[in-house]
Amino acid sequence: MEKSSEIYNLLLYVAVIGNVAYILFLLYNGIDEGFKDIGSVQSIAPIGMIFLLILNIFLLLDIKKRHK
């Protein structure tokens, strides 16, 4: 059981790091373009994606706390 627990923790951290990296990538692209499209319909998708990724991070970390 320890081996699967170690793999689970590894995958959990990889998922969280991947989410954070993608959020930083979206923010970098927004900064690079000067956030020109803020307020337009096209900006809804990246903003929504950032909120979903942040929610995913919190849920993943909450699951880890519950398994302890």
Phi, psi and omega in degrees: 000329180298321182297315179291328177293321178294319178294319178300314179297319178299312180295324178298313180292324177296320179294317180294316179296321177297319177297314180297318179298319180291323176298315178297323178297315179296318179294321178298315179297322177295317178295319181298325180267001177076019181050045182295325188267011180297131181097348178268170180295329182291339181277352181293320183296309179295322179294317176298321179296320178298315179297319179294321179292321177296317177299318179299318178299312180298320180293319178297317180290328177292321177298320180296319179296323181289332181281347181281000000 
